[in-house]
């Protein structure tokens, strides 16, 4: 019987060793398995149904919120006074994106055009698209700056043309007209006699080029050759570098197309992406760690130097001619119109920009742009890209429409493109990339702990079984050596005990 117990306890010791060893193997192999699954599900491949669908047609709701700077004192501005504005918004549009003309190439890249459409969301907006707003007239004030070096007589003639078409320095239009275009006799005239001067041949609007349009032909890496390159742009419209800017560094097309990034990010990583609307590559830097509904995330934000001028940040010299820090001159890629991009309310810009305009209230929480990334997969969890459109305007002799306008970079509107993972996509994402890895991690430690406990308990049982027969033999020999003829055993102090006799007499007396 003792021999059987010894064998069983020894078997449990072996089982405990195997269990602990299996747990240790999981510690080593588990992360490798998880990383391998991440790689397989990150590569752009139609066979990866979940990730390919997420890449092809973003399954999460994306919105564009637009805030107009309504001009409160247009007549005073023409007299040289400071502009006074009031923020109006948000006017929210649901953004729908879809990739078409998807073509895979033998060199591990894929080409596509992404089309976008916008649908007004009244329930999320402060009003209707019929709301009326006053902003500077880009056609008039922009043209005045563009043509300030033309002969004076020609400037007078163009100014007379503006008057003939009843185009003044400021526009009072509905939100819908300003966004998606309005009929203009001047636009028809310019398109007929100066073709190519304006970006569109139909109506004129600030976002007329955005709706029902594509962002150009992107060619990106699929990640099959090297997962570190997945989603990175190989070329845009056939170009591997731009021609807008003055230095090779500024003309570089870096990073991804701005929707997904390579996996295995660290706090030292940066988020680089090419924006056709900004006409350049942008780079965000790590700020802090956090979580979104239980999913770990890294927050990346715009560095203070993103729109700094060449004086304050030498690498940006190639984006000049520059004005104050905080502005990006995009006239080179927007038909030479004197337009500038900045962060909303000139946050992170030169304080002078805010001093030139009354009614601005920069707030980091409301106006700074950010992207929250799941570092293991490179998938954005929460995104808010916030940019402001500004018009440089001033008095130009010959254009009476400019009056005595003081030189100023005038904010017209700012917008935020935002979205976050939610619903079934969030559930699937959370299950596959948070719960399952966590279960695997817990299981490896459970196996190790269970194995060690089994080893300890089985060893104790095995030791007890091994020592029990020896104790039994010693006890038996002692009894035989100490027994007397009367059945008495002498104790250690020489006193006689009569345990057996007493017990026998007790039994007889009962």
HUDA-V939657 format. One line per field, one symbol per residue. ss: DSSP state (2 for helix, 1 for strand, 0 for the rest). psi: psi as a letter, one per 30 degrees, with the letter a starting at -180 (. if undefined). burial: 1 if it has 16 or more other C-alpha atoms within 10 Angstrom, else 0. A space follows every 10 residues. Layout:
ss = ???
psi = ???
burial = ???
//
This chain:
ss = 0222222222 2222222222 2222222222 2222222222 2200000022 2222220000 0111111111 1002222200 0011111111 1111111111 1111100011 1111111111 0222000000 0111110222 2222220000 0222222222 2222000001 1111222222 0100222222 2220000000 0001000000 0011111111 1000002220 0111110010 1000000000 0100010001 0000000001 1111100001 1111111111 1100111111 1100000000 0002222220 0000000110 2220000011 1102220000 2222201100 0002222001 1111000011 1111111111 1110000002 2200000111 1111111111 0022222222 2222222222 2222222222 2222222222 2222222222 2222222222 2010000011 0000011022 2222222220
psi = eeeeeeeeee eeeeeeeeee eeeeeeeeee eeeeeeeeee gfkjkffiee eeeeeejjgk kkkjkkjkjk kfheeeefgg lkkklkkjal jkkkkkkkkl hkkklfgglk llkkkklkkk jefflfalff kkkklkjeee eeeeeegfgl keeeeeeeee eeeeghjafk kjlleeeeeg llkkeeeeee fefikfelfl fblklegffe khllgljkjl kffeejfffk fkkelkhfkf llgelfleef fkjlaaggel lllhllffll jklkjeefgl klkllkella ljhfkklkkk lklfgegllf efjefgeffl klblkfkjjg efghhgkikk kllkghkglk feeeffkkgk ikkeeffkll kkkjfefgkk ekkjjklkkl kkllkjkfjf ffbhkkkkjj kelllkjlll klbeeeeeee eefeeeeeee eeeeeeeeee eeeeeeeeee eeeeeefeee eeeeeeeeee fgklfggkkk afgfkkkhee eeeeeeeef.
burial = 0000010011 1111111111 1111011001 0001000111 1111100000 1101110111 0111111111 1101001101 1111101111 1111111010 0001000011 1111110101 1000101110 0011111111 1111110100 0000100111 0100001111 1111111111 1100011100 1000000100 0001100111 1001101111 1111001111 1111110000 1101101001 1111111101 1111100000 1111100111 1111110000 0000111111 1110111111 0000011111 0111111111 1011011111 1111111111 0011011011 0100001111 1111111111 1111111111 1111110111 1111110111 1111111111 1100010011 0010001001 1001101111 1111100110 1100100000 0000000000 0000000010 0000000000 0000000000
//
